[in-house]
Amino acid sequence: MSVTAELRTLNRSQWSAVAASFLGWTLDAFDFFLMVFMFSAIAKEFHTNVASVVIANTLTLAARPFGALVFGMLADRFGRRPVLMVDILLFSVLELACGFAPSLSVLMILRALFGFAMGGEWGVGASLVMESIPPKTRGFISGLLQEGYATGYLLAALVSYFLLDRIGWRGMFMIGIIPALLVVLIRLGVKESPVFEGQHHTHVKRSPLFLFGMGAVALAVAMGPALAGTVDKSAMLKWVYFIDAPIALCGLWVFRKHWKIAIYAVLLMTAFNFFSHGAQDLYPTFLTKEHKLSTQTVATLTIIGNVGAIVGGLTFGAWSERLGRRWAIIIASGLSLAIIPIWAFSHTLGMLALGAFAMQVMIQGAWGVIPVHLNELSPHDARGAFPGFVYQLGNLLASGCAVWQAQIAEVRGDNYGLALAVVVGAVALIITALTLFGPQHQGVDFAAED
């Protein structure tokens, strides 16, 4: 059957799950990417440089695996639907609180808390959808879900275009409460995963006391870099990589029966997060600092890039049903190498727009396969926790990317194009190699597996 014919077999409940998860990822990304348009404005208000403010994104990314593990384990214990609702409410409220931060140190703490709450949304939403739809529709739906992130980035660009100069960075954060409204949709229209309900006896029954203790410890560790930064900002990255990362890696103990696939997935997702964040987080700064473009022009180019991202995610996600998950990723990441010169080193608006569109087609084309690929690789008794945790652990290990790129650029006279090109080019090669020699479990029957 064609993809269109397969999609027609989805019932109302399944489409509701897809819609809720897509909107969850969209508004999750909207809240995260709002900040990338505000680095310069925040730095100006707090009398510091952009590299110091970019650390806030590092803290958000570094906190996410701890939230992913906790919320994922809660989802494996209590169900995908209720945990997803609580998670979205939490990160929405914390985004609002960022608009009232009286200092950069307080903003750092709030962004770390936001990252912890945000960490659970991706994996829990993915497992809810992938367990609710027929196997043949997973590729296209995977691309659709992943491009919720591109849609969120696009919405953040639109809001920046129309409102940043009018309401300032604090007002932008206050708009972030909007995702809380999604809880109403989840409450009314989304059913629990049929795999979770039908195979309830196969899931690990961890006690609420254990989960509470695990959550308290994870939250404390996730907050460590931000609290250390209130004393010494140079300690943040050291904490992230020498304390947070080793502790987060200990979380793989939960998946010790499947340690080989867990390690492979973490390596793959680390490369993928360098790929996306290396191309996205400092892209508006690249246009502002290096090309001296206006807020509206920066937003327009970002919007063009995210339209390309949506096209790429849907296309390669659907193609992965025929090409296979691995070859869809390899082709997209390989083609991104040819686009780097246009994307990072052009000097005219037309070429910059072409580069932004084409690069995001390839980067998010590769990413469009990831939700289904990770769920199909996941252990059957931990599908609520595994995809989100390995994805967010990759985020932690790649969390210093924007800081290092900013430092490279500033040392070389604000040459952000070079910093973007070096990272994207290197990780495109790494992703191609890892995927070429890695596994795939395309079309696995989740219910039968349980």
N, C-alpha and C positions, 0 to 999 in steps of 0.2 A: 504494500500500500504506500501511497505517497504521504509526505509529511502532512499535507492538508487533510487528506482522508483520515489519517490517524488522529489529528487534532479534533476532528469532528466527533470522534468517539468519546471525548471527555464530557462528563456530566457537569451539572451546575456546581456541585460540591467541589469537584476537582478544579474547575476554573476559579472558584472562590479562593481555594488554597493558593493557586498560582498568583492571582491578583493580590492577595494579602502579602505574600512573600515578595513579589515584585515591588509593591509600594513600600514595604518595609526596607528593602535594600535601597530603593530610590531615596527615601527620606533619611535613612542612615547615612548614605553618601552625601546628601544635601547638607546635613549637619556638619559632616567632617570637612567637606570641601569649601564651605563658606569661608573657613579660616584662611585658605590659601590666597584668597583675594585681599586679605586684611593684614598680611605680614608687615607691609611698609607702614600702614596707618597705626598699627599697634606699636611698632618700633618707635615711631615718631612721638606718640603720646607718652611712652615710658622711657624716652631718651636713651635708646639702645640701638644696636644694629639688627639687621634682618636675621643674621645667623643665630642670634640669641633668642629671637622670637620663634624661629623655626623649630627650636628644641621642644616647643609645646606639642608639635606634631609627633616628634619622636616619643614623647611621653604617652601620647594617645595610643600610638601603635604598640608601644612596649607593654601597655596595660592590657591590651586586647586578648592575648592568649590566656591570661588568668581568668578573665571573664568568660571566655569561650569554654574553658574546662569546667568552671562552676555551673554556668547556665546549661551547658551540654549535658553534664551529669544529672542536673535537675530535670532536664527534658527526657532523659532515659529513665528517670525514676517516676516522674509525675505526668509526663506527656509533653508533646511539642507545643500544643496550642496555648495552654495557660502560661507557660514559661515565656513564650514569645510575647505575649501581652504585657507581662511585668517588665520584660527587658526593654521594650519600646517606650513604655512610660518613663522608666528610669533615665534613659539617655536623652529623652526630650526635655525633661525637667533640668537635667544637668547642663544641657546646651543653653537653656534660658538663663541659668545662674551665671554662666560665663559673661553675660552682658553686664553684670554688676560687679565684676572683679575690680577691687580698688588698687591692685598692684600686679606687676608681672608675676610675682611669686604665687599669689593667690590664683591667678589665671592658670598657671602651670598645674597647680593642685587640682583645680576643677577639670582641666583637660585630661588629666590622668584618670580621675573618677569617670569622666565621660567615656574614655577608652575602655575601662573595665566593663561598663554597662553595654557599650556598643559591641564588645567582643562576642557576646552570645548570639547576636541577631543573625549573622551570616549562616552559621552551621545549623542552628535550630530551624531557620526558615528553609534551608536547602533540604534537610531531612524530611520536613513536613511535606514538601512538594514531591520530592523524588519517590517517597513511599506512597504517594496518593495517585500517581499517574501511570499509565501503561508504559512498559519499557521502550517501545518504538517512538514514543513522543519525547523521551528524555533529552535527546540532543538539542532539538529546537528549543524546548522549554529551558534547558540549561543556559543556552545563549540568551534567551529572553530575560531570565532572572539575573544573570550576571550584568546585563546591560541596564539593569536598574541602577547600578553604580554610575554608569555613564549618564543616565537620565538625571540622577541626582546632581552630578557635577554640572550638567547642562542647566538645570534649574538654579543652581548656585550662581552660575555665570549670568543668567538672566536677572536674578535678584541684584547681583553686583552692578550690572549694567544700569538698572533703573534706580537703585536705592542707595548704593554705598556712599556716593558723594552727598546724598541728602540726609541720611539718618546716621551715618558713621558706623564704625565697627561694632559699637555696643548695640545699636539697633538691629544690626544684622544677626547677632546672636539671639536676640529676643524673638526673631522670626522662627528660630529653631524649635519652638514649642509645637509647631504644626504637626510633626509626626505623632504626637500623642493622640490626635484624632483618629489615627489608623486603628487604635485599639477598639473603637466602636465597630469597625468593619469586621475585625477578627472575632469579636464577641458575638456578632449577629449572624455572620455568613459562613464561617469556616468550621469544619468538623475536624476532629482529631484524626491523626494518621491511622489508616486502617491496618497497616502493618503493626504499629505499636499496640493497637487495641486487640488485634487478632492473635498476636504472639506475646501477650503480656507476661506469660510465665517464663519466657526465655531471657528477660531483661534482668540485669543485676539489681537486687533489692537493697541498695545502700540505705542505711537508716537516716532519718532527718537530722539526727544529732551529728553524724559523721559529715553529712553534706554542709551543715551549718559551720562546723569546725573547719572544713576544707575551704569554705567560702571566706571565712574570717582571715585565715592565713593567706589565701590568694590575694585578697584585697589589701592586706597589710604589705605584702611584697610588691604588689603593683603600685602602691603609693610611695614606696621607698625612694625612687629617683626624684620625684617631685618634692618630697620633704627634704631630701638632701640638697636639692637645688636652692631651697630658701636660705641655706647657709653658704653654699658654694656652688655656683652654677656650673663650674667645670667638673663637678662631681657627678653630674647627671648621667652623661654618657658612660662614665666608668661604672656607675651603679647598674645601668641598663645591661651592659655587656659582661660585667664580671660578677654581678650578683643576681640580677633578674634572669638573665639568659640561662645560667646553670640551674637555677631553681626551677624555671619553666621546663627545661629539658627533663627534669626529674618527673614531671607530669606524664612523660611517656611510659612510666611504670604502670599506669592504668591500662595501657595497651601492650603489656609485656609479652602476652601470648602471640602478638603479631608484630614483634619488634622490627623485623626486616622491612615490612611495608610501611611501618610508622616512620622509620628513619628516612626511607626513600621519599615519602610524602613531604616530610619537613624540608629536606633539601630542595625538592621541586618547588615548594611554595615559597621558600626563601628567595630563590631565583625569580619566581614570578612576581613577588612583591617588590624586588628591586626593579623589575621590568616596568611595572605600572607606576609605582611611586617615583621612580627615577625619571619618568616621562611627564608626570602630572603635577607633582607638588610644587615644583619651582617653575613650571611653565609660565604662569602669569607674571612671576617675578622676572623671568627671562625676557618677556616682551616689554615689561615696564622699565627695567634697569638697562638692558642692552639696546633695545630698539626705541626707547623713550615714547612708547605709545600711550594713548589716553586710556582711562578706565573703560570707556565704551568700546574702543577698538580691541583691547585685551579681552574683554568679555565676548565680543563677536568672534574672534579667532578661537577662543575656548569653546564656544558653542559649536562652531564648525567642526572642531576636533571631536566633540562628543557626538555629533551626528554620525561622523565616521565610525566612532566606537560602537554605536548602536547597530549600524549596518554590518560591521565586522562580526560582532557577537552573534547576531541572528544568523548570518550566513555560515560562518564556520561551525557554529553549534549544530545547525541543520546538516551541514556537510559531514559532520563527525559520524552520523549514522551510516554513511556510505564509505567514507574514507577510513573510518576508524578514529578513535579518540587521539591516538598518538600521532597519526599522520596529519590530522587537522592542525594540531598544535605545532608540529615541525614545519609545515608549510607556512603558517602565519608568522611564526617567529623568524624563520629564515628570510622571508620577504621583507621583514622590517629592516634588515641590514641595508638593503638597497635604497631605502627611503631616508636614511639618516642624513646624507648631505643636503637634501632639500629641506628637511625638517629643522635641522639645527643651524644651518649656515646660510640660509637665504637672506636677502636684504630687501625684497619688495613684498608688499602686502599680499599680492597674488600668489607668489611662491610660498610664503609663510602659510597662507590658508590651505594651499594644496598639500604642503608637508604635514600640517596639523591633521587634516582629514585622513590622508593615506596612512600616517603613522598609527593613528588610533584605530583604523580598520584592522591593522595587523596585530597590534598589541591586545586590543580587546577581542579580536577574532580568536587569538590563542586562549585568552581568558574565558571566552564564552563556553569552552569545553570543560573548564575546571569544575563547576558544581556537579555535573553528572559524573565526571571522571573520578573525583574524590569519593562521592557516594558509592560508586561501584567498586572502588578499592577498599571501602571501609569494612571493618569487622561487623558482622550482622548484629551483635549484641551491644554495640556502642555507636550506632550510626548517628545518634543525637550529639555525641561528644566528639567523635573522631574527626570528621571533616572540618568542623569549626576550629578545633584545637590545633590541628596541624597547619591549617591556613593562617591562624592568628599567631602561631609560634613562628611561622615564616615572616609574618609582619614584624614581630619583635626583632628577629635577627636582621631584618632589613631596615629597622627603624632609624638608624643613623644616616641613611642614604641622603636625605635632604640637607642635613647639617653638613655632611662632607661635601656635597655638591656646592653648597653655598660658600664653604670655605675655599674650595678649589677656584670657584669663580671670582671671589673677592681678591684672592692672592694674584689672580691673572687679570686684574683690572675689570672686574665685573663681566668676565667672559663666560656667561651662563650657557651659551650654546655648546662650548667645548665640554663643560661638566655634564650636560645632559647626554651628549653624544657618546662619551666614554662609557658611562654606566649602561645605557641602553644597548650599545653595541656588544659589550662584554657579556651581559646576561642573556642576550639573544642567542649567542653561541652556546652558553652553558645550558639553557633550556632545551635547545635542539639536541645536545648530547645526552642529557638526562632522560629526555623523552624517548629518544631513539632506542636506548638500551633498557627502558623501563617497562613495567607490565601494563596491561589493560584487561579489564573484566567486563567488556561491553555487553550490555543486554542481560546481565545477571538478574534472576528472578528474586527479588527481595523477600517475598512471602515464602517461597519454597526454601530459600537459604535459611530463614529463621526456623 
